[in-house]
């Protein structure tokens, strides 16, 4: 069953999108350099397509978790894979290709004034006269290297490059112009390992080759100002499949033809949501963050539909597509619900792929038999519950319930934060058991889910002297203040334990008023919306708008509280796009920006409702089907009118402060009348 990614994505768009006219060139609002400088996001400007397997990206010295640092000026070459915005030292960075002159084989200085990145394309001019360009489709990439008049020029292939640790490789050269092989490296944070296959095709047979210590120098035949193409195909199954992917996806297409195809894929993808505003900076932030949220998971199935599972076996996808490379500990909070709203057809394929993980022997961390990059697999249970309730899962949950139960019974409980995390999964499993008619199991895991209460009363009820200590009480990258709110399924009990609604509001006021919130990490990114739970939505509306648009006080890094806080905007349209030490975490924070700025935020993953906020745009339109859209429209007279006074959904007054997923997918218009002062009655629940 041959499935071309371009055809798949176009079919998806035309079967799940609206027919209203797309905006002109949304790609121009994507700046891949945002969040690539220093430790301000850890994204990368690689050439790719939505959820593409190959990420044809530049590596620099010094680099970052994604191999690239905007502040660096030394170019090391192009590697084929990476994970956007993840921690530790990143993962990927394999099979590096560097265009050399005889005197510069290990790197060259970049002319930063001539560096370009856009959806599906990257280019840099080097000070030695070489211009290096990359473009890519789903499994394959094309590189174009333009050399000055230079006889001794070519490319250096480094088989041993890796951000997280090289293990082994094997390669052979055949038919004069083709190189094929496999590479195995350690996973993110050095956990587990992955192995993938590749084929590299030269435009013409080389003049000669020299090889030593994992480096292969391929000399091109001397030409005046020659431009050379190098093509790379990847596979999770084998080298023959990598060659087939390359032949079917790119074949004899020229560089510009592939570049145009990649650009069209991104344009069609971004057209799924249109925002209306005279503020181009806001639109740049919005579409760039949507772009960053659409890098992972990777679509790794070969064009034949076969893919390598995490157990090292080969499978065939029912749909011809398969997704791998999750980073769920963070993305389940924001990116997963965002994709469910904007791209339900694509998201259903992802959920069916996630389902298959259980049949392959799911592990939270990378196994030693991964077929491509993997980061983390926690919290699949609430994500699959969420998909099931949104009718975005084709597979029967009943069939993997015993496997979910086995996973849930082995969750770690050795620190207060892990107790909260485990109990959240137990709650989700109890809900799945109820949905599938297993009443005894539902009661068992609901009771386990509520066991957090003992730990909460001991560690989180009274905020003592150690409550603001990063890693205090064994917490992972957070404080007791930041973790205490992570019980979204049982928040009413938390409210009662704090002393009721007014006291809980007072404690939230203290939390934000004393800058105890950490936007740079994920455990408390839902907390700005908790005023909605307490009948004070206007406080969340002001707070979220400030985080999105205005300078705020931010005292926390990833591992410690700084002596002096960072005061400034959290989201900026420049390479230092986030506050210091704030990783994008595989699109988690990008999706937070997109959701919050478009006026919807998930209430609790596993349930299907979204809080309603005023979008930062005049209007937001989500394409749903050929003749249907969902619009959110702000009605206001001035820029300082930021509070919802009245909501009207499809002509009827809406007094509650949330929408159900089905209401969004059914289409229509939500009109929000805004005012300068908080409403005295809207959304009071």
N, C-alpha and C positions, 0 to 999 in steps of 0.2 A: 504494500500500500504506500505509494510515493506521495509525500505531502510537502509541498514547497512552503516555506515559512511566509513568504510574501503573500501567497494565495490564502493561506490560513488566516493571516491577520486581516486581510481585506475582507474575507468572508465574514470574520467576526465583526468587523466594523459595520458592514452593511446589514448584518442580521441583528445587531444589538444597539444600533445608534439611530439618532434622529436624522431627518433629511434637511434640517435647516442649514442655510448656507454657511460653510465654514469661514472663519475669519481668515484674512489674508496673511499667510506666512507667519504662523505662530512660532515656527522655529526661531525667528529673529528675537523672540523673547527668552530664549534659552541661552544662558551663559555658562558653559561647563567649567569655567575657571572659578566660579563662586565656590567657596569652601575648600579650595585646594592649597591655600598658603599655610605653612606652619602647622600648628595643631588647632586648626579652626574648622574642623569638619571631616578632614581626611577623605574627601572625595577625589575624583580624578577626571581628566578631560579625554578619556579614551574614545575612540570611534567605535560605535556600536549601534544596535537597534533595540527596541523595547524587549527586555528580558533575554537578550541575545547571549549565547554561550561564549562567543569570542568577544573580548574587550581589547581591541588593538590600541594599546596605550603607551605613552612615553614613560620611561624611567629616567629619573634625574639623580644627581649626586649633589647634595644629600637628597634622599627620597623621603617618602612618608609611607603610611600603611598601605596606600594604593599605589606606591612606587613613584609618585610624582609630588614635587613640592614647587608651587608657583614661585617661591622666593629663590629657588636654585637656578643656576645658569648653565650647569653642565649636563649635557644630554648623553645618556648611556645606551639608548636604543629603544626599540619597541618590544614589549613582552605581550603575551597573548591572552592572559587571564588575570583577574584581580577581583576583589570584593570591595565595594564602595563603602567607605566610612566605618570600617569595623576596627575593633581594638587590637590589643597585643601588637604584633609587628605586621598585621595584615596577613593575607594569604593569596597565593597565586604568584604572578611575576615570572612565569616560566617561558622558556624558548625565546630568549631575547635575540633580536635581530638589529645589528648596528651597521649603518653605511659608513665605510671607512675610506680614507686615503692612506697611502703607504705610511705616512708619518703620524697618523692619528687612528689607532685601532681600539683604544679603550675608553673613548669618550671625546666629546668635542663641545666647545663653547657655543651657546645658543645666542642668536640675535633675538632678544625678547620682544623687540618692537615688531618682529615679523612672525610672531607665534599666533596661530589661529585655531580656535576650536568651536565647533557647532555640532548640532545633532547629526551623528553619522560621519564626522570628518574631523581630522586633526592634521595640522601642518606646522612645521618649524623650519626656519632657515638657520643654518649653522654658519659660524663665522669663517669656516674654511671653504665656503661656497656651495656646500651641499644643501639641497632642499629635500626634506623628508616628509612624506605625506602618508596618511593611513585612512582607509575607509573600510566598512565591514557590513555584512549582513548577519544572519543568525549564527551559522556555524563556520563562516569563512571570512577572511579578510584579504584586502589587496593593499600592498605598499608600493608607493612610487618614489623612487630615489633619483633626483636630478643632480648630476655631477658636473663640476666645472671641467675644463679640458684637463684630463688626468688619466694617464695610462694605467697606473697601478692603483685602481680603485675597485671596490666590491663590497660585499657584506660579510660581517662576522656573525656567526651563529653560536650563541652560548647555550649549551644544553643544560647547564647546572644552576642557572639563576633561580632563586626562590626567595620570597619574602619570609617564609616561615620555616624553611629548612629543606634542603635537597636530600633525596634518598638514593635514587638510582635512575638510569635512563638507558635506552638502547636505540641506535639509529643505523640506517644504511642509505647509501646513495645509489640510485638506479636510473636507467634510461637517460643518462646525461644531465637531465634537468630536474630530477625529482629526488627529494630527500624524505624519508619517512621513518617513524619511530614512535616511542612512547616515553613518557616522563612520569616519575613517581616522586611526590613530595609530602612533607608533613602538612597537617591541617592547621587551621587557625589556632593560635596559642600553642602550637606544637602538638596538638592532640590528633591522634589517628593519622591516616594518610589517604591520599587519593592518587589515582593513576589514570591518565588520559592518553589518547593517541592522536597523531597528527600526520599530515603530509605537507611538504613545502615544495612549491613549484617555481622554478626560475623561468623568466621570459625567454632566455636563450642559454645555450650551453656555456659553461664558464671556460675561461682560458686555462685556469689551473686551480687547484685546491691545496690547502695546507691545514693539517689537523694536529692538535696536541692539547692535552689536559682539558678536555671537554669543550674546546674551542675549534670551530671550523671556519677558516678564512676562504671565501669563494671569490676569486678574482674575475672581474668582468673583462671582456675583450675591449681593448682601447677604442674609444669613439670620441668624437668632438661633442662636448656638451650632451652626452647621452642621458636619456631618462630610462630607467630600468624598472620593470614590474616584478614584484615577488608576491606570490599568492600562498595563503596558508589555510588549510582546512582542518577542523578538529572533529573528534568523535569520542564518545564514551564507550565504544564497542571494540573498534579495531582500526588498523591503518587502511585496510581496503575500504572500510566505511567512511573514513576521513577523506579518502580520495574521491569516493562517490559523492559525498556532500559537496566537496569543492567543485566537482565537475557539473553537478546539477544546479548548484546555487549560483556559481559565478561563471564557470566554463570559459568561454572566449570573450566575455564582457570586458570592456575596457574600464580603466579606473574611473573616469567621469560617469560612465553608465552605472556602475555600482554605487558611486556616491549619490547620484540622483535617486536611485532606488531606495537607498537608506534614508535620505531626506524625506522622501514621500511617505515612508513607513512612519517616521516620527510625526510628520504633519498630520497624517490620518489619525494617529494615536492621540495627539494633543487636542485635536478638534473635538474630542469627546466632551470637553467642558470649555465653555466660553465665558469670559469675564468681561464686563463692561466698565471701563474707567478711563479717565484722561491721564491717569498717573502711570506712565510707562515703567517706572521703577517698581511699582507694585506688581505689574503684570510680569516683569522680568523675574521677580522673586517667586511669583506663583508658578509660572511655567518651568522655571529652572528647578524648583523643588519637586514639582510633579515629575520632571525628567529624572531627578536623582532618586525618587521613590520607585522608579521603574527599571532599575538596573538588575535587581535580583527578585525572586529566584531565577535561575538560569533555565532556559528551554533547551534541554540537552538531547532530546531524541534525534536520531539520524533522520534524514529525509525519507528513509524507508519505514520509519516508525519504531525502530528498535532502539533500546537504550540500556546502559549499564546501571544496575541497581546498587544500593549501598551494601548489599551482601556479596558483590562481585559477580553476580549472575546476570545474564542478558535476558531482557524482557521485551515484549512488543506492546506498545501503547494502543489502547482501543481507539483513541481519537487521533493517533498519529503524533501526539505531543506529550512531553513529560517534563516536569519541573523539578529541579534539584537546587541545592545551595541555599537552604533556608537560614535565617537568622532570627528565630522566632521569639527569643526571650524579650526582645524589644519590639519587633515589628508587629507582634500580635496586638499591641495596644493601639496602633494608629494605621500602619500601612495596610494590614489585612482588611480592616473595615473600609478604608478608602477605596481599595481595589474592588471590594464587593459592590460598592455604590456605582463606581464609574465604569467598570469593565466586568460585568457579571458573567459573560460568556467565557472570557479568559480566566476569570477567577474560578469558575467551576472546574476547568481543566486543572488548575493549581490544586484545588481541594481534592480532586480525584487522585492526583499525584501524591498528595500528603497522606491520603488513605492508604496508598500502596506501600508507604514506609512501614506500616505495621505488618504487612504481609512479608516484608523483606527482613524483619527483625529490627525494629526501630531502636535507635539509641539517641539520647539527648545530645551527646557529643559525637564528633566524627569517629567513625569506625576505622579499621585498618584496611577496608576494602572499598572505599568510596571511589566512584567513577568520575567525580569532578569535585570542585571546591564545595565544602560544607562548613558552616559556622556553628550554629546551635539549633537544636530541635525541641526546646522546651515549649510547654503550653500548646501543644497540638490539640489537646482534648477540648479546651474552650473554643479554639478556632474551628474545629470540626463541628462542635455543637452550634456555633454561630452560623456556619455554612448550612447545616441541616435545617435550621429554623428559617433561613432565608431561601430555602429551596435551591441551594447552590451546591448540592452534593448528589451525584448520581448513585453512589455505592451505598449498600445497606449497612448502617452503623451496627446493627445487631451482630453482623458477622465478625467484627473486630472488637466487640465489647469485652470478651475475655482477655484480649491482648492489651486493651486500655486498662482493664482492671489490674493486670499484672504490672503494668508500668506504674499505675497510681499507688500500688501497695509498696513500691520500692523507692518512692520519692524521699529525698533527704529532709531531715527535720532537725539538723544539728546547729541551727542558729535561728533567732527570732524571725528574720526575713524569710528564711526558707520555710518556716512554719506557715507564714502567710501565703507564700507562693504555692506550697503543696495543698493547703486547704482550698485555695481557689480552684486548682485542678480537681480536687475531690468534689467540690460543689458542681463543677461542670459535668463530672462523671455521674453524679446523682441525677442531674437533669437529663442526661442521655439515657440513663436507666429508666427514668420515668417516661421519656418519649418512646422507648422501645418496649414498654410493658413489663419491666423487671422491678416490681415494687419492692421486693426484699432488698435488692441491691441498691435501689434508690434510697431507702431508709438507712442502710448501712453507711453509705458514703455521705449522705447529708449529715449524719451524726459525726462522722470524721471531719467533715468540712467545718462544723461548728466547734471543733476542739481547739481552734485557734484562740478561743475566748479566754482560756486560762492564761496563755502566754501573753495575750494582749493586755489583760488586767495587770499582769506582773511587770511587763516591760514598757507598755505604750500608754497606759491610762494616765499615769502621773509623769510629767516631763521634768525629770530631775537634772542634776548638774551634768550628767553625761549624755543628755538627750541631743546635744548638738555636736557630738564627736563623730567625725567620719570614721567608719569601720568599728565604731563602738559596739560592744557586745557581739563581736564577730560578724557584723553586718557587711554585706557586699556593696561597696561604693555608695554609701549613704549614711544617714543619721537616723536615730529613732524618730525624730520629728518627721523626716521625709517618708519613712516606711509605714508609719502608724496608720495612714489613711488607706492602705491597699487592702480593703475588704469591700469591694464594690457590690458584692452580692448580699451583704448583711449590714449595710451602712446604718439602717435604722437602729440596730442594736448598739452600734458605736455611738450614735447620737444619744441614745438613752444613757449609756455608760458615762458619757461626758457631762451629763447633767441636763439633757434636753436640748431643744432647738436653739434657744438663745445662747446658752453656754457654748454649744458647738460652734455657732457663728462667731462668738467672741474668741474662741481658740483659733479658728481659721483667720480671723482678723489679726490676731497676735502673730500667727505663723507668717503671713504675708507682710504685715507691718514691720516685722523685725528681720525681714529678708532671710528667712529660714528655708525658703523654697529653692530648689536647685534645678533650673531649667536645663543645665548642661548635662544632666544625666536623666535616667528614665523612671525610677521608682515612683516619683511623685508628679509626673507630667499630667495626670488627670485631675490633680487637686484644684487647679484654678476653676474647674467646672463644678466643684462640690457645692457651691452656694445654690446651684439649681436644686439640689436634693433638699435644701433647707428652706426653699421658698423665697430666696433672695437672688434671683437671676441677674439683677442689675449689677450686683457686685462682681459676678463672673464676667459680665459683658465689658465692664470697665477694665478689669484686671487682664483679661485675655487681649483686649485691644492694645493695652499698654505693652504687653509682652511682644505682640506682633509688630508694633509700629514705633514705639517710643523708647528712649533710654531708660534703663532700669538698673537697680543695684544687684550685683551678682557676686556673692562672696566665695563660691565653691568651685574647686577644680574637681577632677575625677577622684582624687584620693585624699584631699585635705582641704581645709578651709584656709583661704589665703589671709595673710596679715592685712592686706589692703584689697577691698573688693574691686571687681571690674565694673565700672559704671559706663554704660553705653547701650546701644541697640543690640539685641540678641540676634536679629536677622538682618544682614547687610548685603547689598548687591556688589560685593567686591571679593577678591580672593580670600581675605580673612572674613569669611561670611558669617561665622558664629563667634561666640565668646571663646576665650582660650580654653583648651582641653575639652571642647564639646564635640564629640564625634557625631556624625550623622547616623551612625549605627544602622547601616544597610537601609537607609531611607526612613527610619523611625521619626526623626525630627523634621525631615522634609515633609513627611505626611502630616505631622502635627501642624505645621504651618499651613499646608493646603486645606486640611479639614477646617481648622479654626478660621482661616481667612474667607472660606466659602460659606461659613455659617452653620456648619454641622459638626457635632463631635459625639462619638459613641458613648452611650451612657454606661454600658457594662458589656464586655465581650462575652457572648453567649446568650445575650438578649438582643433584641432587634430594634431598639429605640435610639434616637440621636437627639441630643440637646439642640435647640434652635438658638443661634446667635445672629446678630446683625453682621452680614458679610462686610469686609472692608472695601468691597466693590459696590458700584451702583446696582449691578445686576449680575447674577450667576445663572447660567443655563447648562443643564446636564442633558445630553442626548440619551434617549432611552430606546426608541425604535424608529422606524422609518418616518412616522408622522406624529411622534410624541416626544415631549421633553418635560423636564421639571425645572421651573424657574423660581429663583428667590430674588425678590425685588425690594430694594429699600425705598421707602417714601419719606423724604426729608427735605428740609429747606436750607440747611447749613451743615458744615463739616463737623460742628460740635454737637450735633444731634446723634448720640451714640446708643441711646437706651430704647429698647422695644416698648412701645406704648400699646400697640394693638397688632394682632396677627390675623390675617384672613387667608384661609386655605380654600382655593377654588370657590370663592365667593361666600364662604361661611366663616363666621368668627371662630378663631381657635384660641382658647384661653389657656390650654396646657402649654408647657414649655418644651415639649418634645414632639418628634414625629416618629412614626414607625417606618421601618424599611419599606414595607409594602406601600405606604402612602407616597414615598419618594418614587418608587418604581412604577406606581400607577400614573404618575405624571400630573401636570397641572401647574398652578402658580401659587406660591406663598408670598403674600404681600406683607411687609413689615413696616408699620408706621413708627418712625423714630422721633424721639424728643430729647431735649437737653437735660432733663431731670429723670431720675429713676421713676418707673411706673409704681403707682401705689397698689395695683391689683393684678397686672398681667403676670402669669406664670407663677402665682403664689402657691399652686398645688393645694 
